[in-house]
C-alpha cells in the first residue's frame, strides 16, 4: 500500500498532511486536491478513516463518493468510520478532490486518518497489524470474563465461593468489550459504526456497578447497600445522559466525560467507605480483611496504567496503541483473581472429596454390629481405599504402656505384633504427642524412618522392622486426654497430602468407637459382676454353670457365708458390713482367682477350683480361710471336691450347703 497522507493542496495552494488537519480549526470545512499517480489498477481504492465529518470525493468532475452522518442516540456525531473510494485505470493521472465538512456543530472535532492507496483487504490487514496488541489484550479480557462466568456456572454451592465470580466476569467482559470497541476493529470489520458507538458509550457508566459488587463480595461484611448505591450511580448516569440528549439536545459525546468522571468518583467513594468499614470490623474480630490478593492485582494494574499515561502524555508514544499497558494490567489483575479462585476451587474440591471419603468410611463402619467390628471394618476400608499396606491402632492401657489393639494389613504381610517386640514408654508417647500437636497439627507425617529415629525409638523400630517407607500417625483423644494413636503406613506418595487431611478428622470417630466399646464393656462387666464386691454375680454363675462348666472333669465347689451379716450392719453400720463383704470377696478371689468367684446373695459367695488333685484344692480352701481370718471376716466355709466330676450340679450344691450348716452348728 502507498501512504497517501501527504502533499494535498487546499484552494489557496497550501500543502497539507491530511493527518494534521482538524476541520474545526478550518472554519468547519476544507477542500483538498491531489493528482492521482499513473500506476493505478482496477480494484485500487483510496482507503481512510474519518471521525465526525461528512465527506465528498470527486475524480476530475465526476462525483465518486458521498458520506453524510446521521443523527443517533449518542448525538449528531458518529465517531470513527472507515471508507474505501473505488478507482479504476481510467482515473490514473486525474485530480482527486476531497471535501470534508464538520457536522452541524462547528465546534465538534473532525479529522481524517491513515489515507492509503491500495487494495481494501491490504488496508484492513495493515490496520489490524498496527493495533494487534490492543486487539490481543482486549480479546484476552473478554475471554477471561467469559471464563469466569463459565466457572461460576460450575460452582455447585455458590454460597461458598470466595468472592462474586460472576460479578468479576461481568465487569471483565464489559470492560474488555469496551476496549475492543475502542480499537475500532469491530467498526472496520462489520461496517456498523452507529451500533458500536452507541453500545460503547452506554457501556462506560455501567462498568462500575459489577466491579463494586465484586469488591463488596471480598469483604467480610458483604453489605447489599453498597451494591444498590453502585447500581444507582450507573443507572442515573445513563438516564441523565439520555435525558440531556433528547430534552436539552446535548450530545452524549459532550456529557459522557463529566458523567463518567462523576460516576467513577462516586464509585470510588463507595469503595473507600466499604474498605474502611471492612477494615474496622476485621480488626475488631482479629481476622484478615480478605483484600491481600486483590491489592496485589490492583497495584499491578495501577502501575501499568501510570506507564500508559506517562508514555502518551510526556513522550508522545503509542499513537495507535494507547492504553495497551492498562489493558495488560487488567489482564494481570483478572489472572491474579482467577488464580485465587482456582486455588479455592482446588482446595474446596479436595475438601469435598475428603468429606465424601469420610462419609463413605463412616457409612461403611456403620454397617457393623458392634464398635469392635466397626473399628476393624474402618481400618480395612482406609487401608484399601488409600492403597496403604497397613493400618493399626495403639491404645494406652491402665499401666500407661501402649499396646496394639487393632490392625489391618495387606495380603502377604504378617501381623505387627509378630514383628515388633518393644513397646513405647509413657514418656516417649508423651513426647510424640507433643510433637504431633505442636503448631496446631492434627497428625504427624513421616516421609522416611530416619525422621523419627531420635524422637521415638519405638516408631523407628516399628518402621524399620515393618520395612515402612512412610507413615502417618494421628492421636486418638477422649476429650483432651490422649488414649492412643492411629497409624497408616506405606502410602503412595501422591496420597500423602490427602491422608494428612483425612487423618485430621477420622481419629475423632475412632475415639467414639473406642469409647462406645469401653462403655459396652462396662455395661457387660456390671451385667456379670457385683457392683459392691467386684466378684462375678448370680447371672454370671448361671451362665457359667449352663454353658462353660464341664462336669465330666475334676472340679471343686466352695460355699462361703458371712456369719450374721444383718447383725453386723445393725451393730456396726452398713459401712462395716460393706467392708466385710468386700474383704470376703478379695480373700476368695485371691485364693481361687477372679474368674472363679461369684456372689450368690448378700452374704453368700461361691467359688470353683479346678485343681487336678484334692490336696491342692484343700490347700486353696485353707488359704481362703486364713485370708478371711486375717481380714477379720466372720465367715463359714464349706467345700466339696468332685474327683470324677458330677452328673448333677444341684446335688453338689445341696451337699455343700448341708456341710455349711454342719460347720455352723459345730
ABEGO torsion letter per residue (X at the ends): XBBAABGBBBAAGBBBBAAABBAAAAGGBBBBBBBBBAABBBGBBBBBBBBGBBBBBBBEABBABBBBBBBBAAEABAEBBBBBBBBBAAABGBBBBBBBBBBABAABBBBBBGBBBEBAAAAAAAAAAAAAAAAAAAAAAAAAAAAAAAAAAABABAAABABBAAAAAAAAAAAAAAAAAAAGAAAAAAGBAAAAAAAAAAAAAAAAAAAAAAAAAABAAGBAAAAAAAAAAAAAAAAAAAAAAAAAGBBAAAAAAAAAAAAAAAAAAAAAAAAAAAAAAAAAAGBBAGAAAAAAAAAAAAAAAAAAAAAAAAAGBGAAABGAAAAAAAAAAAAAAAAAAAAAAAAAAAAAAAAAAAAAAAAAAAABABAAAAAAAAAAAAAAAAGBABBBBBBBBAAGBBBBABBBBBBGBBBAAAABABBBBAAAAAAAAAAAABGGBABBBBABAAAAAAABAAAAAAAAAAGBABBBBBBBBBEABBAEBBBBBGBBAAAAAAAAAAAAAAAAAAAAAAAAAAAAAAAAAAAABBAAAGBBBAAAAAAAAAAABBAABBBBBBBBBBBGAAAAAAAAEAAAAAAAAAAAAAAAAAAAEAAABBBABAABBBBBBABABAAAAAAAAAAAAAAAAAAGBBBBBBBBBBAAEBABAAAAAAAAAAAAAAAAAX
